[in-house]
Amino acid sequence: MSLVDIKGLDVGYVRHRTVRPAVIGLDLSVGEAEVVAIVGESGSGKTTTANAIIGLLPPNGRITAGSAIVDGIETAGAKEKTLRGLRGSVVGLIPQDPMVGLNPTQRVGAQIGEVVKLRGIAGPSVHTEVVEFLDQAGVPDPELRARQYPHELSGGLRQRALIAIALAGRPKLIIADEPTSALDVTVQKRILDHLGGLVREQGISLLIITHDLAVAADRADRVVVMQHGRKTEEGDPRVILSDPREPYTRRLIAAAPRLAHGGRVVARFDVRDEERPEPILTLTKVSKTFPGNDPRRGRRGFNALEDVTVSVPRGQTHALVGESGCGKTTTLRIALGLESATSGSVRLDGTEISGLSWNKLRPLRRKAQLVHQDPFATLDPKFTVGQSVTEPLVSFRVGDRRTRKVRALELLDQVGLPTSYLDRLPQELSGGQRQRVAIARALALQPELIMLDEPVSALDVLVQEQILRLLADLQQALNLSYLFVSHDLAVVAEVAHTVSVMSQGRVVEQGPVAEVFTNPRSPHTRELIDAIPGRLPLGEKVV
Amino acid sequence: MTRYVAGRIAQALVVLWAAYTLTFAILYLLPSDPMQLQLAAAGVQEDSLTPDQVAAMKAEFGLDQSIWTQYWHHLGGALHGDFGISLTQRVPVTEMIGERIGPTLVLSASAAIVALVAGSALAYLATFVRWSLLRILFSRLPAVGASFPQFFVALFLIQFFSFQLGWFPATGSEGASSLVMPVITISVLASSVLAQVLIKSFDETLRQPYITTARAKGLSRSAVHLRHAFRNAALPAMTILGVIVGVTVTSSIVVETVFTREGVGRLAQEAVLSQDVPVVLAVVTIAASVFVLVNLIVDLIYPLLDPRISHTRGKVRAPAPAPALEGGTL
């Protein structure tokens, strides 16, 4: 008998006395030591399914029909006490976002020790086990890490600590809910590989919840595709990837840049033999030193950037790629004039901007605009879409009320939003729609250059594809130049003409995307390319 | 860290000085003549005094000096704990306050402790019970408690517990039983304010992903609530601790008057009515000191409760802004 046996499961959320279904008639099983992946976009019911299995539906969530038997125990309609017996000891959970998944006021060791104690272990052996689990989760120097607080650890380490928490209950099944989508590609790969190895070694079943078919295909024995609360397709990942039955699955595959070309990274633009247009933005030998008051970085000054030279050709896209902490965001902030360089020069459209005062810089800001990474945090929650989009016009005193409204409608049209959205608030919009609003806001002043800071990494694959296409269309229509920051080489291959690969504050490789990605010279570039999921020849699985 | 502490203490002293100076300015710029007040208190007509006598009296209280000289004189005195002489009682202010501060301190301290315990307990229950009726009741209670005027609560308690049941004395400051109703009166307001802030903070905290992590471990609801939610929810509420203690101090004015208790609160009320400037100044300074002291203590222990706050280079540093959706390198 399988460990998880779900039959005809209906789950819904109660709102205003009506039940809105989130999962409909789901059949799903997870065998012992089996790795199953549920794939779907947000709202497909994949996380609801996971929560139902571990008995952690939100207060308004209800199982309205069907059964979900976990390790021989019916969880549908079960009492809190029964569910508590399952949590931790039968089913462990690795939550989505490691940055907020740990209690900030408790030491990491104590948070793992809590789970160990629930198994009835007491005394000094608790600590021994804590260190052991941290070690198993691949945390270097576990003795030290156990004594630290979550904010002292990097995102990758926090995710490993969360894996240690899941392991500490010695569960039979681990549910990993988008376990690494908040992490860098290289970190993501290392952690997923490690987790895959662990569950295989210890005979634990693994249920991966992801929006990324490529991540699922790399690791699962079986893939379940969900859409609108229903299962649309199920089977061996190799079969699903090479011969998808459902149109939805086909769309998912087409949307994942790395799967679309049969697992190879293919640059969309090949500018190897073309002459480069004049640059709109040039950073020459830019260095940046932060004063050394951060205990994590030691007492000395911290060199964030060293001799970075980057240029963005007019009407094209230049990408900055690298792991987090490599200096790509600092470069972007210096290019925008938000941060001043310690040395070096920054020229925007022929004007030197480093060292300019805020007032002198302000008119130049019309030429370069920014789109942020997180569409949920970048819009003022109290501003309507119209207010957000016209704010730059207001602050630069462009036009009057009437012409601003006309411009706002025009902008919404440009980013593919219905004009009726003018009076909506951000909370009424999806992530993709919010990012469109952010792009519309950036376009308001008709800039020549837009800086995009990981504009799609917070979005589902399907939405990601739409936003990337929008950016490409806008670039063509308006002759825009982009400086595109990303950690995801597959995305970069889709949008960029040229690329700079950064590592530890330096540019380690630079050139046309088609050249750099096919003939990587730097080991850092190679590592980034290797980390792209779904890249391996089909049929070969990561163990 | 030492720089942080020194900075905080310096700040506290500046606030105290500002409070003293502001009160001094307001009181001395009032359109009233301290001389006349004194004479009225002594039952003497100003006209019956010779100009020499008036001048002598003015000199005795330093009223013939310029306002600046008076200010420096009073400030210097206050620094040494000498608040001058009461205009109406002709006794040193410090002595007057010294006699009455004991009961007020006991009252305020007990009220603050009761408010802290009751407010936390109410907030804890309001967010912990699962029976929705009780939950709603508990979470609405603070709003009710905060909206009753204190004199009304006091009069209600007197009517019910003294006159009808005869459990506690309605007036006086003798013994512990006289303390019960004044403490309740003050802590109804103070605990309601605290509970309101705490409940909101709890609701916010319970929505955090780390609470899901804790529940997924298989911990009991009470363990999740106590070990993971409470401390994190209490952190934002810490900042209003100064306000809570402040409320207990200022409430003593109303409460001591209604319950006719001996204390600084009633002294303040009488001093304001008779415009006894040195006494009012002293009471305000003491109340401000309590407020400043509590806030100073909160500032100093906050970093011990929230490990994310560290003090480097004399500045409070929030944790490095976590890259929202990026992981760090390993």
Interface residues (C-beta under 8 A of the other chain):
Chain A: I54 L56 E80 R84 G85 L86 R87 G88 S89 V91 G92 L93 P95 Q96 D97 P98 M99 V100 G101 L102 N103 P104 T105 Q106 Q111 E114 V115 L118 Y149 H151 L153 S154 G155 G156 L157 R158 Q159 L162 I165 A166 G169 T180 A182 L183 D184 T186 V187 Q188 R190 N293 D294 P295 R296 E323 S324 G325 C326 T329 Q373 D374 A377 E454 S457 A458 H487
Chain B: Q208 P209 Y210 T212 T213 A214 R215 A216 K217 G218 L219 S220 R221 A223 R227 H228 R231 N232 L235 L305 D306 P307 R308 S310 T312 R313 R317 P319 A320 A322 P323 A324 L325 E326 G327 G328 T329 L330
